[in-house]
Every structure is written in structure tokens, then in C-alpha cells.
């Protein structure tokens, strides 16, 4: 946990101290986002989402861009849950719009399954 915190802060510091902090954070976030899909464990996803959250502090457009990047990927429940669970890492309104487009009038089974999962989780909690 201490090493993870130190790494997050180092990445954020690199971005902040660059000539263009917003652009540096954006570029780092792109690479972190791509790697988010490579890990299979919750801890792996949690670390990458925590890094994205730190980069969000420097790059204000990141929550909207993350949803944009998600829209070009196949829907992955674990990645989506990790991003949504982190609070303001993604723009919820944009995520909702992206998910509604992916539902494709009920023709996208993965999106329908994910939407049903979210509704069930909200009702239970």
C-alpha cells in the first residue's frame, strides 16, 4: 500500500512538473487506461484506477475522456465497476449515455447484462 501510494504520487509529480501538466497527465492516462484491461486481479485494476484518479487532479478533461475511451472498447464489467467505484474518476452522466448507446435497443447482450447488474446492485445496496 505504501509503495502504491508512492508510485501514484511520483506519477502525479512527473505530470505536474512537466512543461504542460494537462497534456502530460492525459498522455500518461492513455497508457494507464490501456493497461487497465491487461490485469486480471481486482488489485491490479484498483492500482490503475488510483493512478487515473491522481492524474484526474491535473487533467480536468480526464473523466470525460475515460468514458470516450471506454466507448471504443468492448464492455468489460470488471473495468467498468472499478472505474465507477472510484467516485469521480469517470463522468457518470457521460458513462450513462455511453452505456445507453451500447445497449443498442437491447441487441447488445453484454451491455444489457451489465445494465441489469448495475440495477440489481443498486437495489440490493
N, C-alpha and C positions, 0 to 999 in steps of 0.2 A: 504494500500500500504506500509506503514512504517512497519507494523507488518510482512507483507510478505517478505520484504527486510531483516528484522532482522532474520526471520526464515531461509531464504536461506543462509545468512551469517553464522548463527550458525551451520547449517548442513555442510557447506563447512569447517568451522573451526574444527568441530569434525573429519572430514575426514583427513584434513591436519595434525592435531596434533596426529594422531594415529601412531602406530609403522610402519604400511605400508599404506601410504596415497592412493596409487593407488588401492590397494585391498579394503580398507575401502570405497572409493568412488564407486568402482564397486559394492560392496555388497549393499550399500545404494541405488544406482541407480536401481538395480534389483527390490528392494521393491517399489521405487517410480514409476517405469515403470508399475509394476503390478497394482498399484493403479490408474494409469492414465486411465485405462479402466473402473473404477468404477464410476467416476463422470459423470454427465450429463450436466454440465454447462460449457460454454466457460471459465469462471473464474477458475473453478476447474482445467481444463486442462492447462490453462495458468500458474497457480501456479506450477503445477507439472513439466511442461516443463522448467520453470525458474529454478527450483531446479536441474533438469538434466543438464541444461546449466552451472550452477555453478560447479557441480560435474565434468563436462567435463574438466574444467580447471585443475583439479587434476588427472583425469584419461584420458589420451590421447587416449586410445583404445575405449572409450565410444561411439563416433559417429558410428563406425563400428559395435559395439556390439548391439547398439539400433536397427539398421537395421536387424541384425541377429535375435534379439528377435521379431521384427515385422514380420519376415518371418514365424514364428511359430503361429502367431495369425491370426484370420480371419481379413480381411481388414476392417478397421474402418476409414471412411472418416474424421471424426472429429479429431480423434487422429493423423492420418497421416498429416492432414493440420496443426494442432497445432505444430507438430514436424518440419515440413518443413518450416513453417512461422518463426520459431525461428532462422533461419540462419544456423549456423554451428553445431547445436545440433546433426543432423544426417549427415552421409556422403551421399551426393546427388548421386554420381556415384553408390554407393552400393544400395541406395534406388531404383534407376532406374533399376538396374539389378534384384533386388528383385521383383519389380513390373512387369517386363517383364516375369519373371518366373511365377508369379501369374496369368498373363493373360492367360497362358496355351492355346496358339493359338486361343484365343477368346472364349474359353469354360467357363471361369470364369466370369460370368456376373457382379459381384460386382467389379472385377478388371478392366473390360472393362469400366464400368460406371465411376469409379474413374479416369482412364486414360483420358477419354473423358472430364470429369470435369476439370482436370488439364489443358488440351489443351485449352478448352474454356476459362478458367480463364486467361491463358497466352495471348490469342488472345485479350480478352477484355481489359486487363490492359496493 
